């Protein structure tokens, strides 16, 4: 081995060139970097679990409002303050929000466990979440950014096989 500055022959284990004093470095082979999916999958899963917990609370509130406040006031006649359809509307909205919460819990758990189906479910929920301003939109954009990157499908399949 020779010094790349002055050309002096170097001995094995020598740290500095005896002629010019240049530090002799060890050549470092760069390791392949992890992809976007493997770097962000755990964060994405935790965010989906947290968002689903908030959706669960929201769905429960809609059910309570539908069955208590609007359930009682919904029977007032056409001249009443509250229309009768609000009872059913709050139940339907509550059911949809609870369904989204359950799907979000499944997606978050599936991402943590590296389940093969979790990527598809999370992407569908990510596109649906784009409509929920502002936090749902941010989560949807982050989900799409992580899981629809180039080669993200291959990388997620590799992670799922490894788990």
N, C-alpha and C positions, 0 to 999 in steps of 0.2 A: 504494500500500500504506500502511496506517495502523497505528500502534501499538495493540495490543489492550488496553493498560492505560490510556493517557491519550487516545488518539485522534489524536495528532499525525501529520501526514503524513510519511512516510519516503521517503528517496531510495534508488535502486537501489544495492546494495553497502554500505549503512549497517549497522553491526554493533550499535549502541546507539541508543536513542531519545534525541534531543537535549533533549527536554523532561523526561522522567522518569528516564532512565538505564537503562531495562530493556533487557536483552540481547535482540537480535532473533535468533531461531533460525530455522534452515532447517527447513521441514517435511519430515519423514522419512516416506516411504511404507514400511510394513513389507513385507519380502519374505516370500513364502509359505514357511513352515518345511517342512523335509523331514519325511516321515512316519517312523513307527517302523521300518519295514522298511529304508529307505535308511540310517538312522542305525545300525542294529544288524546289518546283513547280513554285514559283514566279520568282526565279532567272532563271530557265530554260526558262520560257516564255519570259522574257525580253531579254535573249540572242538570242532566236529565232527571236524576233522582230528586234533586232539590226543586226543580220546576214542577215535577209531578206531585210533590208534597203540597206545593202552593195550589195546584189545580184541585187536589183532593179537598183542601180546606174550602176553596171556592165552590166546588160542587156541593159540599155539605151545607154551606150557607144558603145556596139556592134551594136545596131541598127543604131546609128549615123555614125559609121565607115562603116557599110555595105551600107548605102544609100548615103554617100557623097564620101569619099575617094575611096573605092573599087567599088562603083557604077559607077563612072566616068571612073576609070582606068580599070575596068573590060572589057571594050569594045575594048581594044587594041588587036590587032591580036596575033597569036601564037608566034610571035617573040617579043612581048611586055614584059614589066617588070612584070606585075601583071596578073596572070591567071584569066579568066572570071568567074570561079566557086566561087571565094572568096565572091562575092556579095551575092549569095544565102547561102553560108556557114555561113557568119556572121549573116544573118537574122535568120537562123535556130538555131544557137547557142544563139543568143539574145532571141529568143522566148523560148527556153528551160530554160535559166537563169531567165527570167521574170516569167515563169510558176512556177519555184522553189521558187522564191521570193513571189509570191502570196500564194502558199501553206504554206510557212513559216510564213507569216503574219496570215493566217488562223489558223495554229497550235499554234502560240504564243497567239493569241486572245482566242482561244479555251481553252488553258491551264489556262489563267487568269480567264476565266469565268467558269472553271471546266466543260466543255462540255464533254459528254461521248465519243464522237468520236475523241476528240483531242489527246488522248493517242496513239491511233493506227496511226493516221496521223503523229504525232511527231516521233514515232518509225520508220516509213518508211522513213521519211526525215532524221532521225539520221543515218540510215544505208547508205542512199545515200550520206550523207555528209562525211562519212568516206573517200571518194575518194578525197575530196578537202583539200589538204595539205596546211598549217598546221592548220589553224583556224577551217576549217570545220571538220577535223579529231578530234580535241579537243572537239568541240561541239557535234559531233556524239558519242564520247566515254562518255561524260558527260550525254547525253540524255539516252544512253543505261544503264549507271550505275544507273541513277535515276529511270527510268521507267521499267527496267527489273529486279529489285531487287526481292528477295523472298517476296511474298505477296503484290507486288506493284499493281497488278491488283485489288485485293480486296480493298486496301487502296484508290486507285484512284476512284473506284466505290463508296466507302463511301463518299469521298470528293465531287464527282459529285452529289450524292443524297442530301448532306447537302446544296449545293449551289442552 
